[in-house]
Amino acid sequence: MRDVLVTGIGSTAFGRHAGTPIEVLAVRAAAAALKDGGIASSEIGALYLGNFVSGLLNGKEVLAGIVADRLGLPNIPCTKVEGACASGGIAFRHAWLAVALGLCDSALVVGAETMTHASTAQATTALNCALDDEVDGKSGITFPGLFGLAWRAYAEKYGLSRSEVSAVVQKNKGSGVMNPLAQMGAVVSAEEIESSTLIADPLRLFDCCPMSDGAAAVVLTAQAHAANRSVRVLSSVQTRGPAAIGGHKDLTSFEATVLAAARAYEQAGITAAEVDVVELHDCFSIAEIIDSEDLGLVPRGQGARWALEGRTALAGDIAINPSGGLLAKGHPVGATGVGQIYELVLQLRGGHSNQVPNARIGMAHNLGGTGVACTVTLLEGVQ
Amino acid sequence: MERVALPLWRCRSCGKVHAHAAEVCAVCLSDDLEAFGAEGGGVLLTWTTIRRAPAKFIGQAPYQIGVIRLPQFEVLITGRLSGGEPRYLAPVVLTRIEQSAPVFEVGAID
C-alpha cells in the first residue's frame, strides 16, 4: 500500500440551498477542492461520489458521471456509492483504496445531498430506505425511533439523565456558532432543549440533526505525487454490522463502529489516547454518547457523564465534534462523511474556526442505517 | 387476552432459529428452512413512541414500538406495543399481526 495524502478540500455551507440542484452543489465543492490542492482536472484518475437518496428525492441518478462531466474530468471511472448515512465515508474509503493500491495517483471524493425541499413525511420515508423494510420497516419504526430505543436501552444499562444528554446538544450547537459552514449553531438552554417537541420519546426536536442540503469534496494523492504534504491518511476502515434492529445485542453499542475503530487503530499503529480531535456520527444526541464509547475514546458507560463534565468539549480531554457535528453543522446525508474529513483537515492544518490546539491526529466516524455500514478514518497532520 | 403464534423460521440443517423469512440460513447456508408458530410470550427490552411517522403510517401516529426478546428462541423482534404502560422487562404477548407487523400487548403489573 502507498502512503496517501489529503491534498485538497472544498465544501459548500450545510443548510438550505433552495432551488440549487444537487449537481451544482457537488461541482462547487469539488472545484473548491481541486483549487485548494492546486490540482488540474486532468490529474484526477478516479471519482467516487457518496449520495443516499438523490434518485428518490430528486429523480437524479448517475451523479458521479454528471459531476465529472461538469468538472471536465478525463474519461476515468466515476462511481456513485451508497451506504445510507455512511455513503460519504465509503466514497472516501474507495478513493483511498484506488490511490493506495496504485490504480491512480490522484482521486476525487465528493459527497452530496439535497433534502430540505422534501416534506417531513417524504424525507422520513426516504431515510427509512436505510432500514430492512421486510424486517423492521413494517413496524413503522423510524431513525429517531431507533435512537429512542437506544436511549432507553442505554438508560437501563448504565443510568442516564436528561441533563447529560442535553449537555451533548448544548456543546455541539454551541460549537456550530463559530463554524461558518454550520446550519444550526446556537446557544441553547437546557430548558429550550427539554421543552422542544417530542419526536420519538425520549428524543425531542433538539436531540435530532436537521434536514440539510450540501456538498463536500476532498482530493487524495499518492505521497510521491503530492505537492502539499500536510495531512496523511493513517488508516481508512469500512465494516458492516447487523442490518436488523434485533440483530444488535442491546442497542447500547454498534458492533460496526467497535470493529472499525479497533482495525483503524491497529492499522495506524496508534491508540485511542493519541487522538486529538474527533468528528463522529451524532445524528442524534444519544448517538454521540454511544459512539464515543464504541470508538474507545471514553470508558464504557461514561459517555454521558463525560459530556456533562465538559470532558468531550474543545478544552476537554478529547475534543468531539468541534465542527458542531451533525446536530449543528447539519446532515446532508451523502455529504456528511466527506464533510467530516474537510473539518479534520482544517484542524490538522491549524486553521479551523474552533481550533483544537496542536491537533496532530484526527478521527472521522461515519455510521449508516441501523449500524449496518461504518467507516473510521485516522488522519495525521505533518507539520 | 387473545394470543396468536409468532411466525419464526428454523433451519432444518443446523437448528438455528431466525426471526424473519430468509432464502438461506445465515449460519450454514442451507435452504431448508421451515416456518413455525412460536408459542409463549416475550419480555420488553426497550421502547419508544413514534410521533413523526413515515408517509404510509402517518395516520396512525403516535404509536409505540418496542424490542421484544423471546427467551426460548434467543431472538429479538421489533414490534408494535399496545395495552399497558411499557416498562423494562415487562411481560408481553403477541395478540395480532397487523399489516404484517406483530403487535404485542404489555401485561399488567402483577
Interface residues (C-beta under 8 A of the other chain):
Chain A: T120 A121 Q122 T124 T125 N128 E134 V135 D136 K138 S139 G140 I141 T142 P144 G145 G148 L149 A150 W151 R152 A153 E156 T197 L198 I199 A200 D201 P202 L203 A244 I245 G246 G247 H248 D250 L251
Chain B: A19 H20 A21 L45 T46 W47 T48 T49 I50 R51 R52 A53 P54 A55 K56 F57 I58 Q60 Y63 I65 G66 V67 V75 L76 I77 T78 G79 R80 Y88 Q99 S100 A101 P102
